Every structure is written in structure tokens, then in C-alpha cells.
């Protein structure tokens, strides 16, 4: 209930509360803390471990509270990855900068939540020189065969929560869409595998895909393939995303062809989950 735009005192209150520490998150600030904290985490039998890299190139110079917005010390990431891999756990990285991606790839991470500059426009402070992913980072991402969920649609959801005086005008909003379209085109041309996923309560992968559709970067068939691959990436050990013998009998029957118009993914006539009909009407 602290609300938007935390004061220094509220940040301190949040940092010191640590209500869910060692329950939903684990803080590792030093190499000596890795083994004990990773043992606690792995003991909960997680399917996936998420590490938070938050402009980690600035980690040593920041005077803010680590729990609030510093994220993980990049120096401890290799030890965390080693423990996770020895336990057979997949790791996904939250990233905010190109440096974060480089650090994560060097540690062996191939799946990413967000892309650098994904929150561009959320503050309403959009300038005339939008950021651009460098050719070097795109080449490295291609070489490491990464998959990444850009989470760009969240920008416009977040803007609805901004106080009126901070909301950008229509020209700025169009500028954000141009930036998003250019970024997605960079990723597409570099053959980076994209995943569909949202980053806001009340939003989902379909909302993200339909937002990409507005930007006219992908064909309907490409957007549909992105959704299909996303499910396989999240659940690599499940037999899903195909109609084949011994695969899970979970599927949708649509009323129109989504490869002609991706909006048809919401035109659902029939739902089957684990071999059982589901009626949502």
C-alpha cells in the first residue's frame, strides 16, 4: 500500500520489511552467501529460477537499497548458475541493460525476461533519440541462441496508472510505438527467438501478441508460431504444441483461421484440457 513514487522513507520501510524473504525471493549479496541461499531455494523444488539483473554495470556505484532496485551483484551470478545447473534447474534472467545480457550470457543463461529499454516511455519522459540495441549485443544474442520475452505491451498498461500530469501526449505515445516496432524489427532481422509474455497483472501472452500485431512487424503466422514456441519454452518436458499421438489432449478449436488474422485466436469455439471438454460459456 505504499503507492506510486516512493519517498526515501518508504523505500527504506520496504527494504527493511523483507516480509517474503526466503519465501518468494532470496537475497545474495556476497559469494559466501550463494551456497546456503541456493540450498534453501532449491529445497522448495522450483521449476525455474529467476535472477534479477538491474543495470548491473552500476552495481558498485549505487547508493540505493539492493532489495528495492539494485538486483543481483553480477560477480555472484556464475556461482549461482553453477549451483543451479548442478541441480538441474533452469534459470531465466530479468535484464534492464545490454550489460545485464552480456553478464547473463557469459554465465550460461539463454532465456531472458524483458529487453534493454523495455520500460522506455513508462515514466512519460520520452526524448527525440530513442535507444537502439547495438549490433554487437544482437550478434552475441544470436550466437548464444537466446530466447527473450520483450514485454513491450506493459508500457501502455503502466501509463494508465500514471497521474494525469505525468501522462504523455498522443505524439509521444506514437513515438513509443515506433520505438517498439523498430526494436522488434531489429530482433526479427537478427533471428532472435521471441517469446510471448506479459508483465502486468490482468494481462497475458495473447495481449502481448495482439499488441505486436498493431506494430505490423510480424505476419499473423509468425505471431502464432511465437505463441506456440512460448509454451514449449516454458514447459520443455511436456508434450504440447502439436496434435500428435501421445501428446497432451489440450487444445482450442477456433472459429476462423489465425494465420489470416491473428485476432482469430480469441474466436474460440471449443476447449479441451487433458482430454476433458471445458465450457466457459
VOLO-712881 format. One record per residue (C-alpha): z, y, x negated; residue in one letter. Coordinates in steps of 0.05 Angstrom, whole numbers, plus 5000, padded with zeros to 4 digits. Example, Ala and Ser with C-alpha at 12.3 -4.5 7.8 and 13.67 -1.06 7.14 Angstrom:
BEGIN
<gumi c3="5156" c2="4910" c1="4754" r="a"/>
<gumi c3="5143" c2="4979" c1="4727" r="s"/>
# end
This chain:
BEGIN
<gumi c3="5000" c2="5000" c1="5000" r="x"/>
<gumi c3="4993" c2="5046" c1="4941" r="x"/>
<gumi c3="4926" c2="5071" c1="4965" r="x"/>
<gumi c3="4867" c2="5103" c1="4931" r="x"/>
<gumi c3="4872" c2="5144" c1="4867" r="x"/>
<gumi c3="4938" c2="5120" c1="4839" r="x"/>
<gumi c3="4983" c2="5170" c1="4806" r="x"/>
<gumi c3="5012" c2="5155" c1="4737" r="x"/>
<gumi c3="5078" c2="5137" c1="4770" r="x"/>
<gumi c3="5044" c2="5090" c1="4819" r="x"/>
<gumi c3="5004" c2="5057" c1="4763" r="x"/>
<gumi c3="5070" c2="5045" c1="4727" r="x"/>
<gumi c3="5100" c2="5016" c1="4790" r="x"/>
<gumi c3="5041" c2="4969" c1="4799" r="x"/>
<gumi c3="5042" c2="4949" c1="4726" r="x"/>
<gumi c3="5115" c2="4933" c1="4726" r="x"/>
<gumi c3="5118" c2="4896" c1="4792" r="x"/>
<gumi c3="5077" c2="4836" c1="4769" r="x"/>
<gumi c3="5090" c2="4802" c1="4835" r="x"/>
<gumi c3="5036" c2="4750" c1="4826" r="x"/>
<gumi c3="5041" c2="4740" c1="4751" r="x"/>
<gumi c3="5037" c2="4666" c1="4732" r="x"/>
<gumi c3="5015" c2="4652" c1="4804" r="x"/>
<gumi c3="4947" c2="4682" c1="4812" r="x"/>
<gumi c3="4938" c2="4714" c1="4744" r="x"/>
<gumi c3="4964" c2="4703" c1="4673" r="x"/>
<gumi c3="4972" c2="4758" c1="4621" r="x"/>
<gumi c3="4954" c2="4741" c1="4549" r="x"/>
<gumi c3="4961" c2="4799" c1="4501" r="x"/>
<gumi c3="4971" c2="4762" c1="4435" r="x"/>
<gumi c3="4943" c2="4698" c1="4404" r="x"/>
<gumi c3="5013" c2="4668" c1="4403" r="x"/>
<gumi c3="5014" c2="4671" c1="4479" r="x"/>
<gumi c3="4950" c2="4633" c1="4490" r="x"/>
<gumi c3="4974" c2="4561" c1="4489" r="x"/>
<gumi c3="5035" c2="4569" c1="4534" r="x"/>
<gumi c3="4999" c2="4611" c1="4586" r="x"/>
<gumi c3="4937" c2="4568" c1="4586" r="x"/>
<gumi c3="4980" c2="4506" c1="4596" r="x"/>
<gumi c3="5011" c2="4540" c1="4657" r="x"/>
<gumi c3="4943" c2="4559" c1="4685" r="x"/>
<gumi c3="4911" c2="4491" c1="4672" r="x"/>
<gumi c3="4971" c2="4458" c1="4703" r="x"/>
<gumi c3="4951" c2="4489" c1="4770" r="x"/>
<gumi c3="4886" c2="4448" c1="4767" r="x"/>
<gumi c3="4837" c2="4506" c1="4775" r="x"/>
<gumi c3="4764" c2="4492" c1="4787" r="x"/>
<gumi c3="4743" c2="4555" c1="4750" r="x"/>
<gumi c3="4779" c2="4602" c1="4702" r="x"/>
<gumi c3="4761" c2="4675" c1="4705" r="x"/>
<gumi c3="4774" c2="4721" c1="4646" r="x"/>
<gumi c3="4775" c2="4797" c1="4656" r="x"/>
<gumi c3="4740" c2="4837" c1="4602" r="x"/>
<gumi c3="4744" c2="4911" c1="4619" r="x"/>
<gumi c3="4707" c2="4955" c1="4569" r="x"/>
<gumi c3="4740" c2="4913" c1="4515" r="x"/>
<gumi c3="4708" c2="4955" c1="4460" r="x"/>
<gumi c3="4761" c2="5007" c1="4478" r="x"/>
<gumi c3="4820" c2="4958" c1="4480" r="x"/>
<gumi c3="4854" c2="4981" c1="4416" r="x"/>
<gumi c3="4848" c2="5055" c1="4433" r="x"/>
<gumi c3="4870" c2="5055" c1="4505" r="x"/>
<gumi c3="4938" c2="5082" c1="4525" r="x"/>
<gumi c3="4935" c2="5055" c1="4596" r="x"/>
<gumi c3="4972" c2="4995" c1="4624" r="x"/>
<gumi c3="4938" c2="4929" c1="4607" r="x"/>
<gumi c3="4953" c2="4899" c1="4676" r="x"/>
<gumi c3="4920" c2="4958" c1="4711" r="x"/>
<gumi c3="4854" c2="4966" c1="4675" r="x"/>
<gumi c3="4854" c2="4942" c1="4604" r="x"/>
<gumi c3="4835" c2="4870" c1="4616" r="x"/>
<gumi c3="4837" c2="4818" c1="4561" r="x"/>
<gumi c3="4843" c2="4832" c1="4487" r="x"/>
<gumi c3="4775" c2="4807" c1="4461" r="x"/>
<gumi c3="4809" c2="4778" c1="4400" r="x"/>
<gumi c3="4844" c2="4724" c1="4441" r="x"/>
<gumi c3="4783" c2="4703" c1="4480" r="x"/>
<gumi c3="4759" c2="4649" c1="4430" r="x"/>
<gumi c3="4826" c2="4614" c1="4433" r="x"/>
<gumi c3="4826" c2="4616" c1="4509" r="x"/>
<gumi c3="4756" c2="4587" c1="4511" r="x"/>
<gumi c3="4775" c2="4532" c1="4463" r="x"/>
<gumi c3="4833" c2="4510" c1="4506" r="x"/>
<gumi c3="4792" c2="4515" c1="4570" r="x"/>
<gumi c3="4735" c2="4474" c1="4541" r="x"/>
<gumi c3="4783" c2="4421" c1="4514" r="x"/>
<gumi c3="4810" c2="4415" c1="4585" r="x"/>
<gumi c3="4740" c2="4411" c1="4616" r="x"/>
<gumi c3="4748" c2="4477" c1="4654" r="x"/>
<gumi c3="4691" c2="4524" c1="4667" r="x"/>
<gumi c3="4700" c2="4598" c1="4650" r="x"/>
<gumi c3="4668" c2="4658" c1="4682" r="x"/>
<gumi c3="4676" c2="4728" c1="4655" r="x"/>
<gumi c3="4685" c2="4794" c1="4691" r="x"/>
<gumi c3="4648" c2="4845" c1="4649" r="x"/>
<gumi c3="4641" c2="4921" c1="4650" r="x"/>
<gumi c3="4601" c2="4935" c1="4587" r="x"/>
<gumi c3="4548" c2="4906" c1="4542" r="x"/>
<gumi c3="4603" c2="4896" c1="4490" r="x"/>
<gumi c3="4641" c2="4853" c1="4540" r="x"/>
<gumi c3="4579" c2="4809" c1="4550" r="x"/>
<gumi c3="4569" c2="4802" c1="4475" r="x"/>
<gumi c3="4641" c2="4781" c1="4464" r="x"/>
<gumi c3="4638" c2="4732" c1="4521" r="x"/>
<gumi c3="4573" c2="4700" c1="4498" r="x"/>
<gumi c3="4599" c2="4694" c1="4427" r="x"/>
<gumi c3="4658" c2="4655" c1="4456" r="x"/>
<gumi c3="4611" c2="4608" c1="4494" r="x"/>
<gumi c3="4613" c2="4637" c1="4564" r="x"/>
<gumi c3="4548" c2="4632" c1="4604" r="x"/>
<gumi c3="4569" c2="4656" c1="4674" r="x"/>
<gumi c3="4585" c2="4728" c1="4690" r="x"/>
<gumi c3="4612" c2="4768" c1="4748" r="x"/>
<gumi c3="4580" c2="4838" c1="4751" r="x"/>
<gumi c3="4534" c2="4871" c1="4701" r="x"/>
<gumi c3="4547" c2="4932" c1="4658" r="x"/>
<gumi c3="4546" c2="4996" c1="4700" r="x"/>
<gumi c3="4550" c2="4956" c1="4766" r="x"/>
<gumi c3="4601" c2="5007" c1="4792" r="x"/>
<gumi c3="4553" c2="5065" c1="4779" r="x"/>
<gumi c3="4559" c2="5112" c1="4838" r="x"/>
<gumi c3="4625" c2="5086" c1="4865" r="x"/>
<gumi c3="4660" c2="5150" c1="4845" r="x"/>
<gumi c3="4605" c2="5193" c1="4873" r="x"/>
<gumi c3="4595" c2="5223" c1="4804" r="x"/>
<gumi c3="4522" c2="5204" c1="4792" r="x"/>
<gumi c3="4482" c2="5242" c1="4739" r="x"/>
<gumi c3="4408" c2="5251" c1="4725" r="x"/>
<gumi c3="4409" c2="5199" c1="4668" r="x"/>
<gumi c3="4428" c2="5132" c1="4698" r="x"/>
<gumi c3="4448" c2="5078" c1="4648" r="x"/>
<gumi c3="4398" c2="5026" c1="4625" r="x"/>
<gumi c3="4411" c2="4957" c1="4599" r="x"/>
<gumi c3="4389" c2="4953" c1="4526" r="x"/>
<gumi c3="4332" c2="4908" c1="4504" r="x"/>
<gumi c3="4379" c2="4875" c1="4454" r="x"/>
<gumi c3="4430" c2="4854" c1="4506" r="x"/>
<gumi c3="4375" c2="4828" c1="4552" r="x"/>
<gumi c3="4345" c2="4787" c1="4496" r="x"/>
<gumi c3="4414" c2="4758" c1="4479" r="x"/>
<gumi c3="4427" c2="4741" c1="4552" r="x"/>
<gumi c3="4360" c2="4705" c1="4555" r="x"/>
<gumi c3="4374" c2="4667" c1="4491" r="x"/>
<gumi c3="4443" c2="4644" c1="4516" r="x"/>
<gumi c3="4413" c2="4624" c1="4584" r="x"/>
<gumi c3="4466" c2="4661" c1="4623" r="x"/>
<gumi c3="4473" c2="4667" c1="4698" r="x"/>
<gumi c3="4500" c2="4731" c1="4726" r="x"/>
<gumi c3="4521" c2="4758" c1="4794" r="x"/>
<gumi c3="4505" c2="4833" c1="4793" r="x"/>
<gumi c3="4548" c2="4851" c1="4855" r="x"/>
<gumi c3="4509" c2="4915" c1="4867" r="x"/>
<gumi c3="4516" c2="4918" c1="4943" r="x"/>
<gumi c3="4590" c2="4933" c1="4936" r="x"/>
<gumi c3="4573" c2="5004" c1="4915" r="x"/>
<gumi c3="4555" c2="5025" c1="4985" r="x"/>
<gumi c3="4614" c2="4989" c1="5016" r="x"/>
<gumi c3="4661" c2="5024" c1="4968" r="x"/>
<gumi c3="4631" c2="5092" c1="4985" r="x"/>
<gumi c3="4654" c2="5084" c1="5057" r="x"/>
<gumi c3="4726" c2="5084" c1="5032" r="x"/>
<gumi c3="4719" c2="5149" c1="4993" r="x"/>
<gumi c3="4749" c2="5212" c1="5022" r="x"/>
<gumi c3="4695" c2="5254" c1="5053" r="x"/>
<gumi c3="4698" c2="5307" c1="4999" r="x"/>
<gumi c3="4681" c2="5254" c1="4946" r="x"/>
<gumi c3="4623" c2="5221" c1="4983" r="x"/>
<gumi c3="4554" c2="5233" c1="4951" r="x"/>
<gumi c3="4497" c2="5263" c1="4989" r="x"/>
<gumi c3="4434" c2="5227" c1="5011" r="x"/>
<gumi c3="4395" c2="5245" c1="4948" r="x"/>
<gumi c3="4449" c2="5215" c1="4904" r="x"/>
<gumi c3="4450" c2="5152" c1="4947" r="x"/>
<gumi c3="4375" c2="5144" c1="4937" r="x"/>
<gumi c3="4386" c2="5154" c1="4863" r="x"/>
<gumi c3="4436" c2="5097" c1="4862" r="x"/>
<gumi c3="4385" c2="5052" c1="4897" r="x"/>
<gumi c3="4332" c2="5070" c1="4846" r="x"/>
<gumi c3="4381" c2="5053" c1="4790" r="x"/>
<gumi c3="4397" c2="4986" c1="4823" r="x"/>
<gumi c3="4324" c2="4969" c1="4833" r="x"/>
<gumi c3="4308" c2="4986" c1="4760" r="x"/>
<gumi c3="4366" c2="4944" c1="4736" r="x"/>
<gumi c3="4346" c2="4884" c1="4777" r="x"/>
<gumi c3="4275" c2="4891" c1="4753" r="x"/>
<gumi c3="4300" c2="4890" c1="4681" r="x"/>
<gumi c3="4338" c2="4826" c1="4694" r="x"/>
<gumi c3="4279" c2="4795" c1="4731" r="x"/>
<gumi c3="4229" c2="4811" c1="4677" r="x"/>
<gumi c3="4277" c2="4784" c1="4624" r="x"/>
<gumi c3="4282" c2="4719" c1="4664" r="x"/>
<gumi c3="4357" c2="4725" c1="4671" r="x"/>
<gumi c3="4383" c2="4676" c1="4724" r="x"/>
<gumi c3="4414" c2="4717" c1="4780" r="x"/>
<gumi c3="4468" c2="4691" c1="4827" r="x"/>
<gumi c3="4482" c2="4719" c1="4897" r="x"/>
<gumi c3="4553" c2="4740" c1="4907" r="x"/>
<gumi c3="4592" c2="4798" c1="4938" r="x"/>
<gumi c3="4654" c2="4832" c1="4910" r="x"/>
<gumi c3="4686" c2="4861" c1="4973" r="x"/>
<gumi c3="4727" c2="4833" c1="5030" r="x"/>
<gumi c3="4684" c2="4825" c1="5091" r="x"/>
<gumi c3="4621" c2="4818" c1="5051" r="x"/>
<gumi c3="4585" c2="4755" c1="5026" r="x"/>
<gumi c3="4526" c2="4729" c1="4988" r="x"/>
<gumi c3="4479" c2="4739" c1="5047" r="x"/>
<gumi c3="4497" c2="4813" c1="5049" r="x"/>
<gumi c3="4482" c2="4819" c1="4975" r="x"/>
<gumi c3="4414" c2="4785" c1="4984" r="x"/>
<gumi c3="4395" c2="4829" c1="5042" r="x"/>
<gumi c3="4413" c2="4890" c1="5000" r="x"/>
<gumi c3="4367" c2="4865" c1="4945" r="x"/>
<gumi c3="4313" c2="4857" c1="4998" r="x"/>
<gumi c3="4318" c2="4932" c1="5013" r="x"/>
<gumi c3="4303" c2="4947" c1="4940" r="x"/>
<gumi c3="4237" c2="4909" c1="4942" r="x"/>
<gumi c3="4244" c2="4876" c1="4874" r="x"/>
<gumi c3="4241" c2="4803" c1="4896" r="x"/>
<gumi c3="4197" c2="4765" c1="4944" r="x"/>
<gumi c3="4232" c2="4730" c1="5003" r="x"/>
<gumi c3="4221" c2="4663" c1="4968" r="x"/>
<gumi c3="4254" c2="4688" c1="4904" r="x"/>
<gumi c3="4314" c2="4714" c1="4944" r="x"/>
<gumi c3="4320" c2="4647" c1="4979" r="x"/>
<gumi c3="4318" c2="4610" c1="4913" r="x"/>
<gumi c3="4372" c2="4656" c1="4887" r="x"/>
<gumi c3="4418" c2="4635" c1="4944" r="x"/>
<gumi c3="4403" c2="4562" c1="4934" r="x"/>
<gumi c3="4416" c2="4565" c1="4859" r="x"/>
<gumi c3="4481" c2="4603" c1="4870" r="x"/>
<gumi c3="4510" c2="4545" c1="4909" r="x"/>
<gumi c3="4491" c2="4496" c1="4855" r="x"/>
<gumi c3="4521" c2="4542" c1="4801" r="x"/>
<gumi c3="4587" c2="4547" c1="4838" r="x"/>
<gumi c3="4591" c2="4473" c1="4854" r="x"/>
<gumi c3="4553" c2="4438" c1="4797" r="x"/>
<gumi c3="4583" c2="4370" c1="4812" r="x"/>
<gumi c3="4566" c2="4368" c1="4885" r="x"/>
<gumi c3="4501" c2="4341" c1="4914" r="x"/>
<gumi c3="4479" c2="4402" c1="4952" r="x"/>
<gumi c3="4420" c2="4450" c1="4958" r="x"/>
<gumi c3="4370" c2="4395" c1="4974" r="x"/>
<gumi c3="4351" c2="4348" c1="5030" r="x"/>
<gumi c3="4354" c2="4282" c1="4993" r="x"/>
<gumi c3="4385" c2="4213" c1="5001" r="x"/>
<gumi c3="4460" c2="4212" c1="4984" r="x"/>
<gumi c3="4464" c2="4288" c1="4985" r="x"/>
<gumi c3="4516" c2="4322" c1="5028" r="x"/>
<gumi c3="4493" c2="4327" c1="5100" r="x"/>
<gumi c3="4508" c2="4402" c1="5104" r="x"/>
<gumi c3="4451" c2="4447" c1="5123" r="x"/>
<gumi c3="4425" c2="4500" c1="5170" r="x"/>
<gumi c3="4364" c2="4498" c1="5215" r="x"/>
<gumi c3="4333" c2="4567" c1="5221" r="x"/>
<gumi c3="4292" c2="4594" c1="5278" r="x"/>
<gumi c3="4240" c2="4625" c1="5232" r="x"/>
<gumi c3="4214" c2="4618" c1="5161" r="x"/>
<gumi c3="4257" c2="4656" c1="5109" r="x"/>
<gumi c3="4202" c2="4653" c1="5057" r="x"/>
<gumi c3="4163" c2="4700" c1="5101" r="x"/>
<gumi c3="4222" c2="4746" c1="5117" r="x"/>
<gumi c3="4289" c2="4735" c1="5083" r="x"/>
<gumi c3="4325" c2="4766" c1="5143" r="x"/>
<gumi c3="4310" c2="4700" c1="5179" r="x"/>
<gumi c3="4368" c2="4668" c1="5141" r="x"/>
<gumi c3="4411" c2="4698" c1="5196" r="x"/>
<gumi c3="4368" c2="4667" c1="5251" r="x"/>
<gumi c3="4408" c2="4603" c1="5255" r="x"/>
<gumi c3="4394" c2="4551" c1="5309" r="x"/>
<gumi c3="4434" c2="4492" c1="5283" r="x"/>
<gumi c3="4491" c2="4480" c1="5235" r="x"/>
<gumi c3="4511" c2="4414" c1="5203" r="x"/>
<gumi c3="4571" c2="4406" c1="5156" r="x"/>
<gumi c3="4588" c2="4339" c1="5124" r="x"/>
<gumi c3="4547" c2="4304" c1="5177" r="x"/>
<gumi c3="4581" c2="4338" c1="5236" r="x"/>
<gumi c3="4549" c2="4388" c1="5283" r="x"/>
<gumi c3="4584" c2="4456" c1="5284" r="x"/>
<gumi c3="4577" c2="4500" c1="5345" r="x"/>
<gumi c3="4593" c2="4574" c1="5332" r="x"/>
<gumi c3="4565" c2="4599" c1="5398" r="x"/>
# end
